[in-house]
């Protein structure tokens, strides 16, 4: 049983403030400032600690990946991608459900942010799935779950932050996350046959609306070729980003800037959809999203400093290690903590609070930090669409005007398949390591 020292009081105050609906960033900052005062450190240190916490080159990837994803959504690149995959796989069993899953996986290699992915591709996928006979709540649930994989599929903002905290190669994390991300996506397809579809004979197909020039009466091969040409530059986005990283042409941080420039190039010179109005809207949306994320990062660094100074890491990690002699028991406890935390907090906050405690345990038990990072990210991806505070659910509810509870019920099949995927990735570390080893 711990004494209520300053660090423990800080944790309690943080959760009390969350319960009182204080924004996460300010809950982190206020509780940390209180702990600093209680310990006896001058509050004049707070500014320097906050500045040093965000003055890291790797963190530049966050605002630029957010901006790149926002631009690609507002410039029509997402629409062209969906149209291509609608023609490519829309005729297979599952129809637009299969298309929605594939697009979510593909968009994860563009956006890096779960909520941004829901906002960018969600309206088109939900509309297309509804026209294909799927219930709108189920379609919204699929988007929430698939967009959650944006923090698993590289380039991932979550993996960037994990790499910074754990001082682990971000490139290796990106490589390791590819196969687990695909496994999670394939498992989502398992839920599609169990959803009853309605009669949609009177509904207009989404294909013509998404891409009028890909006329349905043309042969499949010509329609596919036309749609490929129409969406070529958008489809090349993941190749440009990930190819540049894995070939060593640029770092993951530089890749975020390249992705932004590429989006401007495609929108301005190729598709000619870029205007001052769309640029202003994209910059405004990206700035707002980046500000929220970076404010959490800034105050979380202050919170983390108190955790280190008051030796909460040593206290809590010792307790965790003392739970059992069996490593798998400790791993299950860690995953349960992450899953439960994901029901109430965003992924970035969870990482800054828990990783300083979990990482020493990981090192003590000899776990691979790259595999562990991917496992953490899959846990947090599930949290993005788990009620009551799964942020993807809120974005989807605002997008579809459906009650959040109804969307949450629609996401239950994908929650089940995602938990199965989490167990597989935990049980078989080779899923994460195989590509990393192959590229070395």
C-alpha positions as CSV (number, residue, x, y, z in Angstrom):
1,X,0.0,0.0,0.0
2,X,1.5,3.3,-1.0
3,X,1.6,6.4,1.1
4,X,-0.2,9.3,-0.6
5,X,3.0,11.0,-1.7
6,X,3.0,13.9,-4.1
7,X,3.2,11.7,-7.2
8,X,0.3,9.5,-6.1
9,X,-1.8,12.6,-5.2
10,X,-1.0,13.9,-8.7
11,X,-2.4,10.8,-10.3
12,X,-5.6,10.9,-8.2
13,X,-6.1,14.6,-8.9
14,X,-5.7,13.9,-12.6
15,X,-8.5,11.4,-12.7
16,X,-10.7,13.6,-10.5
17,X,-10.3,16.4,-13.0
18,X,-11.1,14.0,-15.8
19,X,-14.2,13.0,-14.0
20,X,-15.2,16.7,-13.7
21,X,-14.8,16.9,-17.5
22,X,-11.7,19.2,-17.4
23,X,-9.9,18.8,-20.8
24,X,-7.2,16.2,-20.7
25,X,-4.3,18.6,-21.4
26,X,-5.3,20.9,-18.6
27,X,-6.0,18.0,-16.2
28,X,-2.4,16.8,-16.9
29,X,-0.9,20.3,-16.4
30,X,-2.9,21.3,-13.2
31,X,-2.2,18.0,-11.5
32,X,1.5,18.2,-12.4
33,X,1.8,21.8,-11.2
34,X,0.2,20.8,-7.9
35,X,2.7,17.9,-7.5
36,X,5.7,20.2,-8.2
37,X,4.4,22.6,-5.6
38,X,3.9,19.7,-3.1
39,X,7.4,18.4,-3.7
40,X,8.9,21.8,-3.2
41,X,10.2,22.6,-6.7
42,X,9.8,26.1,-8.0
43,X,7.0,26.5,-10.4
44,X,9.2,28.7,-12.6
45,X,10.7,25.4,-13.8
46,X,7.4,24.4,-15.5
47,X,7.9,26.6,-18.5
48,X,11.3,25.2,-19.3
49,X,10.1,21.6,-18.8
50,X,7.1,22.1,-21.1
51,X,9.4,23.7,-23.8
52,X,12.0,20.9,-23.5
53,X,9.2,18.3,-23.7
54,X,8.0,19.4,-27.1
55,X,11.3,20.7,-28.6
56,X,12.1,17.4,-30.2
57,X,12.7,17.0,-33.9
58,X,10.7,13.8,-34.2
59,X,7.6,15.4,-33.0
60,X,7.5,17.7,-36.1
61,X,6.0,14.6,-37.9
62,X,2.7,15.0,-36.0
63,X,1.5,18.4,-37.4
64,X,2.7,17.6,-40.9
65,X,1.1,14.2,-41.1
66,X,-2.1,15.7,-39.8
67,X,-1.9,18.4,-42.4
68,X,-1.1,15.9,-45.2
69,X,-4.1,13.8,-44.3
70,X,-6.4,16.8,-44.1
71,X,-5.2,18.1,-47.5
72,X,-5.7,14.7,-49.1
73,X,-9.2,14.6,-47.8
74,X,-10.2,18.1,-48.8
75,X,-8.6,18.0,-52.2
76,X,-10.6,15.0,-53.5
77,X,-7.7,12.5,-53.3
78,X,-9.7,10.3,-50.8
79,X,-12.7,10.3,-53.1
80,X,-10.7,9.0,-56.0
81,X,-9.1,6.3,-53.9
82,X,-12.5,5.0,-52.8
83,X,-13.8,5.1,-56.4
84,X,-10.8,2.9,-57.5
85,X,-11.3,0.3,-54.8
86,X,-15.0,0.4,-55.4
87,X,-14.4,-0.9,-58.9
88,X,-11.5,-3.1,-58.0
89,X,-13.1,-5.2,-55.2
90,X,-16.7,-3.9,-54.9
91,X,-18.1,-6.8,-56.9
92,X,-16.6,-9.4,-54.6
93,X,-18.7,-10.8,-51.7
94,X,-19.0,-8.1,-49.0
95,X,-19.3,-5.3,-51.6
96,X,-18.8,-1.9,-50.1
97,X,-18.0,-3.5,-46.7
98,X,-14.9,-5.0,-48.3
99,X,-14.2,-1.7,-50.1
100,X,-14.5,0.2,-46.8
101,X,-12.1,-2.1,-45.0
102,X,-9.5,-1.9,-47.8
103,X,-9.8,1.9,-48.0
104,X,-9.4,2.3,-44.2
105,X,-6.2,0.2,-44.4
106,X,-4.9,2.2,-47.4
107,X,-5.8,5.5,-45.8
108,X,-3.9,4.5,-42.7
109,X,-0.8,4.7,-44.8
110,X,-1.7,8.3,-45.6
111,X,-3.2,9.9,-42.6
112,X,-1.6,8.5,-39.4
113,X,-4.5,9.7,-37.3
114,X,-7.7,7.8,-36.4
115,X,-10.1,10.8,-36.0
116,X,-8.7,12.5,-39.1
117,X,-9.3,9.3,-41.1
118,X,-12.9,9.1,-39.9
119,X,-13.5,12.7,-41.0
120,X,-11.8,12.3,-44.3
121,X,-13.1,9.0,-45.7
122,X,-16.1,8.3,-43.4
123,X,-18.9,10.1,-45.2
124,X,-18.1,8.4,-48.5
125,X,-17.7,4.9,-47.1
126,X,-20.9,5.1,-44.9
127,X,-22.9,6.4,-47.9
128,X,-21.5,3.7,-50.2
129,X,-22.2,0.9,-47.7
130,X,-25.7,2.2,-47.0
131,X,-26.4,2.1,-50.8
132,X,-25.0,-1.4,-50.8
133,X,-27.5,-2.5,-48.2
134,X,-25.5,-2.3,-44.9
135,X,-27.1,-0.6,-41.9
136,X,-25.6,2.9,-41.4
137,X,-24.7,2.2,-37.8
138,X,-22.7,-0.9,-38.8
139,X,-21.1,1.1,-41.6
140,X,-20.1,3.8,-39.2
141,X,-18.8,1.2,-36.8
142,X,-16.6,-0.3,-39.6
143,X,-15.2,3.2,-40.3
144,X,-14.4,3.8,-36.6
145,X,-12.6,0.4,-36.3
146,X,-10.8,0.7,-39.6
147,X,-9.8,4.3,-39.0
148,X,-8.4,3.2,-35.6
149,X,-5.8,1.2,-37.5
150,X,-4.4,4.5,-38.8
151,X,-2.3,4.6,-35.6
152,X,-1.0,1.1,-36.4
153,X,-0.5,1.2,-40.2
154,X,2.5,3.3,-40.9
155,X,3.1,6.2,-41.0
156,X,1.5,6.4,-37.5
157,X,1.5,9.4,-35.2
158,X,1.2,7.0,-32.3
159,X,4.3,5.1,-33.3
160,X,6.2,8.4,-33.7
161,X,5.3,9.3,-30.1
162,X,6.1,5.8,-28.8
163,X,9.5,5.9,-30.6
164,X,10.3,9.3,-29.0
165,X,9.3,8.1,-25.5
166,X,10.9,4.7,-25.8
167,X,13.9,5.9,-27.7
168,X,13.3,3.2,-30.3
169,X,13.9,3.4,-34.1
170,X,10.7,4.9,-35.7
171,X,11.6,3.3,-39.0
172,X,11.7,-0.2,-37.4
173,X,8.4,0.5,-35.7
174,X,6.9,1.5,-39.0
175,X,8.2,-1.7,-40.6
176,X,7.1,-3.9,-37.8
177,X,3.5,-2.6,-37.8
178,X,2.7,-3.5,-41.4
179,X,1.9,-7.2,-41.0
180,X,0.0,-6.8,-37.7
181,X,-2.0,-3.9,-39.3
182,X,-2.9,-6.1,-42.3
183,X,-3.9,-9.0,-39.9
184,X,-6.2,-6.6,-38.0
185,X,-7.8,-5.5,-41.3
186,X,-8.3,-9.1,-42.6
187,X,-10.0,-10.0,-39.3
188,X,-12.5,-7.1,-39.8
189,X,-13.7,-8.9,-42.9
190,X,-14.8,-11.8,-40.8
191,X,-17.7,-9.7,-39.4
192,X,-19.2,-8.7,-42.8
193,X,-21.1,-12.0,-43.7
194,X,-23.0,-11.9,-40.3
195,X,-24.7,-8.5,-41.0
196,X,-28.2,-8.7,-42.5
197,X,-28.4,-6.4,-45.6
198,X,-31.5,-4.6,-46.8
199,X,-33.0,-4.5,-50.3
200,X,-31.3,-1.6,-52.2
201,X,-32.7,-2.1,-55.7
202,X,-34.1,1.4,-55.7
203,X,-31.0,3.1,-54.4
204,X,-28.5,4.7,-56.8
205,X,-25.1,3.1,-56.8
206,X,-22.3,5.2,-55.3
207,X,-19.9,4.3,-58.1
208,X,-21.5,6.8,-60.5
209,X,-21.5,9.5,-57.9
210,X,-17.9,9.0,-56.9
211,X,-16.6,8.8,-60.5
212,X,-19.0,9.7,-63.2
213,X,-16.6,9.0,-66.0
214,X,-16.2,5.3,-65.0
215,X,-19.5,4.3,-66.7
216,X,-20.9,1.1,-65.5
217,X,-21.7,-0.2,-68.9
218,X,-18.1,-0.4,-69.9
219,X,-16.2,-3.7,-69.5
220,X,-14.6,-4.3,-66.1
221,X,-11.1,-4.0,-67.4
222,X,-11.7,-0.6,-69.0
223,X,-13.5,0.7,-66.0
224,X,-10.7,-0.4,-63.7
225,X,-8.1,1.1,-66.0
226,X,-9.9,4.4,-66.1
227,X,-10.4,4.5,-62.4
228,X,-6.7,3.7,-61.9
229,X,-5.6,6.6,-64.1
230,X,-8.1,8.9,-62.4
231,X,-6.7,8.0,-58.9
232,X,-3.1,7.2,-59.8
233,X,-1.4,10.1,-58.0
234,X,-3.4,9.5,-54.8
235,X,-2.7,5.8,-54.9
236,X,1.0,6.6,-55.1
237,X,1.0,8.5,-51.8
238,X,1.8,5.5,-49.5
239,X,4.5,4.4,-52.0
240,X,6.1,7.9,-51.9
241,X,5.9,8.1,-48.1
242,X,6.9,4.6,-47.1
243,X,9.2,4.0,-50.0
244,X,11.2,7.1,-49.1
245,X,11.5,6.0,-45.5
246,X,12.5,2.4,-46.1
247,X,14.9,3.3,-48.9
248,X,16.6,5.7,-46.6
249,X,16.0,8.8,-48.8
250,X,14.4,10.6,-45.8
251,X,13.5,10.0,-42.2
252,X,10.0,9.5,-40.9
253,X,9.9,13.1,-39.7
254,X,11.0,14.4,-43.1
255,X,8.5,12.0,-44.7
256,X,5.7,14.0,-43.0
257,X,6.9,17.2,-44.8
258,X,7.3,15.3,-48.1
259,X,3.7,14.0,-47.7
260,X,2.4,17.5,-47.2
261,X,4.3,18.9,-50.2
262,X,3.1,15.9,-52.3
263,X,-0.5,16.5,-51.4
264,X,-0.1,20.2,-52.4
265,X,1.5,19.1,-55.7
266,X,-1.2,16.6,-56.5
267,X,-4.1,18.9,-55.5
268,X,-2.6,22.0,-57.2
269,X,-1.0,20.8,-60.4
270,X,-2.5,17.4,-61.1
271,X,-6.1,17.4,-60.0
272,X,-6.4,21.2,-59.8
273,X,-8.7,21.0,-56.8
274,X,-6.5,23.3,-54.7
275,X,-7.8,26.8,-54.1
276,X,-7.1,29.4,-51.5
277,X,-10.4,28.5,-49.8
278,X,-9.6,24.8,-49.5
279,X,-6.1,25.5,-48.5
280,X,-7.3,27.8,-45.7
281,X,-9.8,25.3,-44.5
282,X,-7.2,22.5,-44.5
283,X,-4.7,24.6,-42.7
284,X,-7.3,25.7,-40.1
285,X,-8.5,22.1,-39.5
286,X,-4.9,20.8,-39.3
287,X,-3.8,23.6,-37.0
288,X,-6.7,22.9,-34.6
289,X,-6.1,19.2,-34.5
290,X,-2.3,19.7,-34.1
291,X,-2.8,22.2,-31.3
292,X,-4.9,19.7,-29.4
293,X,-2.3,17.0,-29.8
294,X,0.7,19.1,-29.0
295,X,-0.9,20.7,-26.0
296,X,-1.4,17.2,-24.6
297,X,2.2,16.4,-25.4
298,X,3.5,19.6,-23.7
299,X,1.6,19.0,-20.4
300,X,2.2,15.3,-20.5
301,X,5.9,16.0,-20.5
302,X,5.5,18.0,-17.3
303,X,3.4,15.1,-15.8
304,X,6.0,12.6,-16.9
305,X,8.8,14.6,-15.3
306,X,7.0,14.5,-11.9
307,X,6.5,10.7,-12.4
308,X,10.2,10.3,-12.8
309,X,11.3,12.7,-10.0
310,X,8.9,11.2,-7.4
311,X,10.0,7.7,-8.5
312,X,6.5,6.5,-9.4
313,X,8.1,4.5,-12.1
314,X,10.1,2.5,-9.6
315,X,7.1,2.0,-7.3
316,X,4.5,1.0,-9.8
317,X,6.8,-1.1,-12.0
318,X,8.0,-3.0,-8.9
319,X,4.3,-3.7,-8.1
320,X,3.7,-4.8,-11.7
321,X,6.7,-7.1,-11.7
322,X,5.7,-8.6,-8.4
323,X,2.2,-9.7,-9.6
324,X,3.5,-13.0,-11.0
325,X,6.5,-15.0,-12.0
326,X,4.8,-15.7,-15.3
327,X,5.5,-13.1,-18.0
328,X,2.2,-13.7,-19.8
329,X,0.3,-12.8,-16.7
330,X,2.1,-9.4,-16.5
331,X,1.5,-8.9,-20.3
332,X,-2.2,-9.6,-19.8
333,X,-2.4,-7.0,-17.0
334,X,-0.6,-4.4,-19.1
335,X,-3.0,-5.0,-22.0
336,X,-6.0,-4.8,-19.8
337,X,-4.8,-1.5,-18.3
338,X,-4.3,-0.1,-21.8
339,X,-7.7,-1.3,-23.0
340,X,-9.5,0.1,-19.9
341,X,-7.6,3.4,-20.2
342,X,-8.5,3.5,-23.9
343,X,-12.2,3.6,-22.9
344,X,-11.7,7.0,-21.1
345,X,-8.6,8.7,-22.5
346,X,-7.0,9.4,-25.9
347,X,-4.0,7.4,-27.1
348,X,-1.4,10.1,-26.6
349,X,-2.3,10.8,-23.0
350,X,-2.3,7.1,-22.2
351,X,1.2,6.6,-23.7
352,X,2.7,9.5,-21.7
353,X,1.2,8.3,-18.5
354,X,1.7,4.5,-18.7
355,X,4.9,4.0,-20.8
356,X,7.3,5.4,-18.2
357,X,6.0,2.6,-16.0
358,X,5.6,-0.1,-18.6
359,X,9.0,0.4,-20.4
360,X,11.2,-0.5,-17.4
361,X,9.1,-3.7,-16.9
362,X,9.5,-4.4,-20.6
363,X,13.3,-4.1,-20.3
364,X,13.4,-6.1,-17.1
365,X,11.6,-9.0,-18.8
366,X,13.7,-8.8,-22.0
367,X,10.8,-8.0,-24.3
368,X,11.5,-6.6,-27.8
369,X,10.7,-2.9,-27.6
370,X,9.6,-2.8,-31.3
371,X,7.1,-5.7,-30.8
372,X,5.9,-4.1,-27.6
373,X,5.4,-0.8,-29.3
374,X,3.2,-2.4,-32.0
375,X,1.3,-4.3,-29.3
376,X,0.7,-1.0,-27.4
377,X,-0.5,0.6,-30.6
378,X,-3.0,-2.1,-31.4
379,X,-4.4,-1.8,-27.8
380,X,-4.8,2.0,-28.3
381,X,-6.3,1.5,-31.7
382,X,-9.1,-0.6,-30.1
383,X,-9.6,2.2,-27.5
384,X,-10.3,4.7,-30.3
385,X,-13.7,3.0,-31.0
386,X,-14.5,1.6,-27.5
387,X,-17.1,3.5,-25.5
388,X,-17.6,5.6,-23.5
389,X,-14.9,8.0,-24.8
390,X,-13.7,6.3,-28.0
391,X,-13.0,9.5,-30.0
392,X,-13.7,7.9,-33.3
393,X,-17.2,7.2,-32.2
394,X,-17.8,10.9,-31.4
395,X,-16.4,11.9,-34.8
396,X,-18.6,9.3,-36.6
397,X,-21.7,10.4,-34.6
398,X,-21.2,14.0,-35.6
399,X,-20.6,12.9,-39.2
400,X,-23.7,10.7,-39.5
401,X,-26.1,12.3,-37.0
402,X,-26.6,8.9,-35.5
403,X,-26.7,8.4,-31.7
404,X,-23.3,7.4,-30.4
405,X,-24.8,4.4,-28.6
406,X,-26.1,3.1,-31.9
407,X,-22.7,3.4,-33.6
408,X,-21.1,1.8,-30.6
409,X,-23.4,-1.2,-31.1
410,X,-22.5,-1.3,-34.8
411,X,-18.8,-1.4,-33.9
412,X,-19.2,-4.4,-31.5
413,X,-18.4,-7.1,-34.2
414,X,-15.2,-5.3,-35.0
415,X,-14.3,-4.9,-31.4
416,X,-14.5,-8.7,-31.1
417,X,-12.4,-9.3,-34.2
418,X,-9.9,-6.7,-33.0
419,X,-9.5,-8.4,-29.6
420,X,-8.8,-11.7,-31.5
421,X,-6.1,-9.8,-33.5
422,X,-4.6,-8.4,-30.3
423,X,-4.3,-11.9,-28.9
424,X,-2.6,-13.2,-32.1
425,X,-0.1,-10.3,-32.1
426,X,0.7,-10.8,-28.4
427,X,1.1,-14.6,-28.8
428,X,3.1,-14.5,-32.0
429,X,5.8,-11.7,-31.9
430,X,7.1,-13.0,-35.2
431,X,4.3,-11.2,-36.9
432,X,6.0,-7.9,-36.0
433,X,9.6,-9.0,-36.3
434,X,9.6,-10.8,-39.7
435,X,9.8,-7.7,-41.9
436,X,12.2,-5.9,-39.6
437,X,14.6,-8.9,-39.8
438,X,14.1,-9.3,-43.5
439,X,15.1,-5.6,-44.2
440,X,18.2,-5.7,-42.1
